[in-house]
Amino acid sequence: MTKSDIRVNLPWVEKYRPSTLDDLVSHEDIINTVGKFIREDQVPHLLFYGPPGTGKTSTILACARQLYTPAQFASMVLELNASDDRGIGIVRGQILTFASTRTIFKSGFKLIILDEADAMTIDAQNALRRIIEKYTENIRFCIICNYLSKIIPALQSRCTRFRFGPLSPEQIMPRLNYVVDQEKVTITEDGKKALLQLANGDMRKVLNVLQSTWLAYNDVTEDNVYSCVGHPLKKDIESIIKLLLNESFQICYQNIEELKIFKGLALQDILTEVHKYVHRIELPFDVMIPLISKLAEIEHRLASGTNENIQLTAMISAFQAVRAITPPNS
């Protein structure tokens, strides 16, 4: 098997991962700042945090490729991910050994990338802070996490922090169009909008759902995208709202339960879309506020792992209560 064959068989999210800082599509301020650090040979310890799929890992890997030649990469970069054991043992063992070994080159430093660092234990993080101080001449750390609050303050203070926010549709669209052109994907405009809406600023999710939909249906439309990921279609949500606002409790429950089973929908997704739809209905504020509060309470219970059937009855009851206090002509 040739390298080109391996490249073709890669998931699109890896096949089109940016390889240089210039290829990155967002966070220009961060990229320019880090690029300046590299050019002036003044790279500090780095802490990248933010939601998944926003370019944190791609940015540091692009930096590493700029810092080191392909021949140097394996010996100069240590990358540990969430799949690796990152307890205190790995910090005192693998990381300490890598950090304490001097480089065979006259200048330069090694790079340790700790991806998904918010999964590290507190003991491991405390052990790490001493290594960061002791081997600063020889090593630079890049700590990557989704939740900054799970990184101890002692580590945060030793790093230069950069927040990677969710990508805007304007930033995602050029890259999406590029992948569509390269893979010759048949896609509609509403299909693109559906991908952007589902992703919520996550570039990785855009490409994964795009590839899954294309392989499943050979045509990326709004309905196909939603069907591929098991997300409720707009027409399904509209029919659910009509049921909730017009039919009896029993008819609502039977029809929504049948729709859930037939389409394989989760109540959590239905609730999210119903919440968005409710904001577009002209209801008096004294009716709207209790309804949204009740929907939020139901969502909290679902997140806690409660029974979906019981929460479905609670959602229907909330709308029944709205109908009871809302005049027919409102």
C-alpha positions as CSV (number, residue, x, y, z in Angstrom):
1,M,0.0,0.0,0.0
2,T,1.4,3.4,-1.0
3,K,1.3,6.6,1.1
4,S,-1.2,8.0,-1.3
5,D,-3.6,5.1,-0.7
6,I,-3.3,5.5,3.0
7,R,-4.0,9.2,2.6
8,V,-7.2,8.5,0.5
9,N,-8.5,6.1,3.2
10,L,-8.1,8.6,6.0
11,P,-11.2,10.1,7.6
12,W,-11.7,13.6,6.1
13,V,-11.1,15.3,9.5
14,E,-7.5,13.9,9.4
15,K,-7.1,14.1,5.6
16,Y,-7.8,17.8,5.7
17,R,-6.2,18.7,9.0
18,P,-4.2,21.9,8.6
19,S,-0.4,21.1,8.4
20,T,0.9,24.7,8.7
21,L,-0.1,27.8,10.6
22,D,-1.1,29.5,7.3
23,D,-3.7,26.7,6.6
24,L,-5.6,27.4,9.8
25,V,-8.9,29.1,9.2
26,S,-9.6,30.9,12.4
27,H,-8.2,32.6,15.6
28,E,-5.9,34.9,13.6
29,D,-4.8,36.8,16.7
30,I,-3.7,33.6,18.5
31,I,-2.0,32.2,15.4
32,N,-0.1,35.5,14.8
33,T,1.0,35.7,18.4
34,V,2.2,32.1,18.5
35,G,3.9,32.6,15.1
36,K,5.7,35.6,16.5
37,F,6.9,33.6,19.5
38,I,8.4,31.0,17.1
39,R,10.0,33.6,14.8
40,E,11.7,35.4,17.7
41,D,12.6,32.1,19.5
42,Q,10.7,33.2,22.6
43,V,8.2,30.3,22.9
44,P,6.7,30.2,26.5
45,H,4.7,27.3,28.0
46,L,1.3,27.3,26.4
47,L,-2.2,26.6,27.6
48,F,-4.9,26.2,24.9
49,Y,-8.5,25.8,26.1
50,G,-11.9,25.9,24.5
51,P,-14.7,23.7,23.0
52,P,-13.8,20.6,20.9
53,G,-13.1,21.0,17.2
54,T,-11.9,24.6,17.4
55,G,-8.3,24.0,16.3
56,K,-6.3,23.7,19.5
57,T,-4.5,20.4,18.6
58,S,-4.1,21.4,14.9
59,T,-2.5,24.7,16.0
60,I,0.2,23.2,18.2
61,L,1.0,20.4,15.7
62,A,1.4,23.1,13.0
63,C,3.7,24.9,15.3
64,A,5.7,21.7,15.9
65,R,6.1,21.2,12.2
66,Q,7.4,24.7,11.9
67,L,9.8,24.3,14.7
68,Y,11.3,20.9,13.7
69,T,12.2,19.1,10.6
70,P,10.5,15.8,9.8
71,A,13.7,14.0,11.0
72,Q,13.7,15.8,14.3
73,F,10.0,15.5,15.0
74,A,10.0,12.1,16.6
75,S,12.8,12.8,19.0
76,M,11.8,16.4,19.9
77,V,8.0,16.1,20.3
78,L,6.2,14.0,22.9
79,E,2.4,13.9,22.5
80,L,0.2,12.4,25.2
81,N,-3.6,12.1,24.6
82,A,-6.6,11.2,26.8
83,S,-6.2,7.6,25.7
84,D,-2.9,7.4,27.5
85,D,-2.5,6.9,31.3
86,R,-1.8,10.4,32.7
87,G,-1.7,9.6,36.4
88,I,1.3,10.6,38.6
89,G,3.2,7.6,37.4
90,I,3.4,8.8,33.8
91,V,4.4,12.3,34.9
92,R,7.3,10.9,37.1
93,G,8.2,8.4,34.4
94,Q,7.8,9.1,30.7
95,I,7.4,12.9,30.9
96,L,10.3,13.3,33.4
97,T,12.6,11.1,31.4
98,F,11.8,13.0,28.1
99,A,12.2,16.4,29.8
100,S,15.4,15.6,31.6
101,T,17.2,14.3,28.4
102,R,19.2,17.1,26.7
103,T,18.7,17.6,23.0
104,I,21.4,16.3,20.6
105,F,21.2,19.6,18.7
106,K,23.1,22.7,19.8
107,S,20.0,24.9,20.0
108,G,16.3,24.4,20.4
109,F,14.0,22.8,23.0
110,K,11.8,19.8,23.1
111,L,8.0,20.1,23.1
112,I,5.6,18.1,25.2
113,I,1.9,18.2,24.2
114,L,-0.6,17.2,26.8
115,D,-3.9,16.9,25.0
116,E,-7.1,16.6,26.9
117,A,-5.2,17.6,30.1
118,D,-8.4,18.2,32.1
119,A,-8.5,14.4,32.4
120,M,-5.3,14.4,34.4
121,T,-5.5,13.8,38.1
122,I,-4.8,16.6,40.6
123,D,-1.7,14.7,41.9
124,A,-0.3,14.4,38.4
125,Q,-0.9,18.1,37.8
126,N,0.9,19.0,41.0
127,A,3.9,16.7,40.0
128,L,3.9,18.4,36.6
129,R,4.4,22.0,37.9
130,R,7.8,21.1,39.4
131,I,8.9,19.5,36.1
132,I,7.8,22.7,34.2
133,E,10.0,24.9,36.5
134,K,13.0,22.6,36.7
135,Y,13.5,21.9,33.0
136,T,12.4,25.2,31.4
137,E,15.8,25.5,29.6
138,N,15.3,22.2,27.8
139,I,11.6,21.8,27.4
140,R,8.3,23.6,26.5
141,F,4.9,22.4,27.5
142,C,1.6,22.8,25.6
143,I,-1.3,21.9,27.8
144,I,-4.6,21.5,25.9
145,C,-8.0,21.2,27.6
146,N,-11.7,21.8,27.1
147,Y,-12.4,23.1,30.6
148,L,-9.9,25.6,32.2
149,S,-11.5,25.2,35.6
150,K,-10.1,21.6,35.7
151,I,-6.5,22.8,35.4
152,I,-5.0,23.7,38.8
153,P,-4.1,27.4,39.2
154,A,-0.4,26.6,39.8
155,L,-0.2,25.2,36.2
156,Q,-2.3,28.0,34.7
157,S,0.1,30.6,36.2
158,R,3.1,29.0,34.6
159,C,1.6,29.1,31.0
160,T,0.5,31.7,28.5
161,R,-3.2,31.1,28.1
162,F,-5.1,31.2,24.8
163,R,-8.9,30.6,24.5
164,F,-10.1,29.0,21.3
165,G,-13.8,30.0,20.9
166,P,-16.3,28.2,18.7
167,L,-15.8,28.9,15.0
168,S,-18.2,31.2,13.2
169,P,-20.1,30.1,10.1
170,E,-18.0,32.6,8.1
171,Q,-14.8,30.8,9.2
172,I,-16.2,27.2,8.7
173,M,-17.8,27.8,5.2
174,P,-14.5,28.3,3.1
175,R,-13.0,25.1,4.5
176,L,-16.3,23.2,4.1
177,N,-16.5,24.3,0.4
178,Y,-12.9,23.3,-0.1
179,V,-13.5,19.7,1.2
180,V,-16.7,19.5,-0.9
181,D,-14.8,20.5,-4.0
182,Q,-11.9,18.1,-3.3
183,E,-14.2,15.1,-2.6
184,K,-16.7,16.1,-5.3
185,V,-19.6,16.0,-2.9
186,T,-23.2,16.8,-4.0
187,I,-24.5,19.2,-1.4
188,T,-27.4,21.7,-1.3
189,E,-27.4,25.1,0.4
190,D,-29.8,23.9,3.1
191,G,-27.5,20.9,3.6
192,K,-24.6,23.3,4.4
193,K,-26.9,25.3,6.8
194,A,-27.9,22.1,8.6
195,L,-24.2,21.1,9.0
196,L,-23.4,24.5,10.5
197,Q,-26.4,24.5,12.8
198,L,-25.6,21.0,14.1
199,A,-21.9,21.7,14.6
200,N,-22.2,24.8,16.8
201,G,-18.7,26.0,15.9
202,D,-17.1,22.5,15.9
203,M,-15.1,22.1,12.6
204,R,-14.4,18.4,13.4
205,K,-18.1,17.7,13.7
206,V,-18.9,19.5,10.4
207,L,-16.5,17.2,8.5
208,N,-17.5,14.0,10.3
209,V,-21.2,14.6,9.7
210,L,-20.5,15.6,6.1
211,Q,-18.5,12.4,5.4
212,S,-21.1,10.2,7.2
213,T,-24.0,11.7,5.2
214,W,-22.2,11.5,1.9
215,L,-21.3,7.8,2.4
216,A,-24.9,7.0,3.6
217,Y,-27.0,8.9,1.0
218,N,-24.6,10.1,-1.8
219,D,-26.5,13.4,-1.5
220,V,-26.0,16.0,1.3
221,T,-29.4,17.7,1.9
222,E,-30.9,19.1,5.1
223,D,-33.2,16.1,5.6
224,N,-30.3,13.6,5.0
225,V,-28.0,15.4,7.4
226,Y,-30.6,15.4,10.2
227,S,-31.5,11.7,9.4
228,C,-27.9,10.6,9.5
229,V,-27.3,11.9,13.0
230,G,-30.8,11.1,14.3
231,H,-31.7,14.8,14.8
232,P,-35.4,15.8,14.5
233,L,-36.4,17.2,11.1
234,K,-38.0,20.6,11.0
235,K,-41.3,19.2,9.7
236,D,-41.3,16.7,12.7
237,I,-40.8,19.5,15.2
238,E,-43.6,21.5,13.5
239,S,-46.0,18.5,13.8
240,I,-45.0,18.0,17.5
241,I,-45.7,21.7,18.2
242,K,-49.1,21.4,16.5
243,L,-49.9,18.4,18.6
244,L,-48.8,20.1,21.8
245,L,-50.9,23.2,21.2
246,N,-54.0,21.6,19.8
247,E,-54.5,18.0,20.8
248,S,-55.5,16.2,24.1
249,F,-52.9,14.8,26.4
250,Q,-53.4,11.2,25.3
251,I,-53.2,11.9,21.6
252,C,-50.1,14.0,22.1
253,Y,-48.4,11.3,24.1
254,Q,-49.3,8.5,21.6
255,N,-48.2,10.4,18.5
256,I,-44.9,11.8,19.9
257,E,-44.0,8.4,21.4
258,E,-44.7,6.8,18.0
259,L,-42.6,9.5,16.2
260,K,-39.7,8.9,18.7
261,I,-39.7,5.2,18.1
262,F,-40.2,5.4,14.3
263,K,-37.6,8.0,13.7
264,G,-35.2,7.0,16.5
265,L,-35.3,10.4,18.2
266,A,-34.1,11.4,21.6
267,L,-36.3,13.5,23.8
268,Q,-33.3,15.7,24.6
269,D,-33.0,16.7,20.9
270,I,-36.8,17.2,20.6
271,L,-36.8,19.4,23.7
272,T,-33.9,21.5,22.3
273,E,-35.7,22.1,19.0
274,V,-39.1,22.7,20.7
275,H,-37.4,25.3,22.9
276,K,-36.1,27.2,19.8
277,Y,-39.5,27.0,18.2
278,V,-41.4,28.3,21.3
279,H,-39.4,31.6,21.0
280,R,-41.0,32.2,17.6
281,I,-44.5,31.7,18.9
282,E,-46.3,35.0,20.0
283,L,-47.2,34.2,23.6
284,P,-47.7,36.6,26.4
285,F,-44.7,37.0,28.7
286,D,-46.5,35.8,31.7
287,V,-47.2,32.6,29.8
288,M,-43.9,32.2,28.0
289,I,-41.7,32.6,31.1
290,P,-43.2,29.7,33.1
291,L,-43.2,27.5,30.0
292,I,-39.5,28.0,29.3
293,S,-38.7,27.6,33.0
294,K,-40.6,24.2,32.9
295,L,-38.7,23.1,29.8
296,A,-35.4,24.0,31.4
297,E,-36.4,21.9,34.4
298,I,-37.3,18.9,32.2
299,E,-33.9,19.3,30.4
300,H,-32.1,19.3,33.7
301,R,-33.8,16.1,34.7
302,L,-33.0,14.4,31.4
303,A,-29.3,15.3,31.8
304,S,-29.5,13.7,35.2
305,G,-30.5,10.4,33.6
306,T,-34.2,10.3,34.4
307,N,-36.9,8.2,32.5
308,E,-37.7,9.7,29.1
309,N,-41.3,8.6,29.2
310,I,-42.0,10.4,32.5
311,Q,-40.3,13.6,31.2
312,L,-42.3,13.4,27.9
313,T,-45.5,13.5,30.0
314,A,-44.0,16.5,31.9
315,M,-43.4,18.4,28.6
316,I,-46.9,17.7,27.4
317,S,-48.3,18.8,30.8
318,A,-46.4,22.1,30.5
319,F,-48.1,22.9,27.2
320,Q,-51.5,21.7,28.5
321,A,-51.0,24.2,31.3
322,V,-50.2,27.0,28.8
323,R,-53.4,26.2,26.8
324,A,-55.4,26.3,30.0
325,I,-54.4,29.9,30.8
326,T,-54.1,31.3,27.3
327,P,-57.2,32.7,25.6
328,P,-58.1,30.9,22.3
329,N,-57.6,34.1,20.2
330,S,-54.1,34.8,21.6
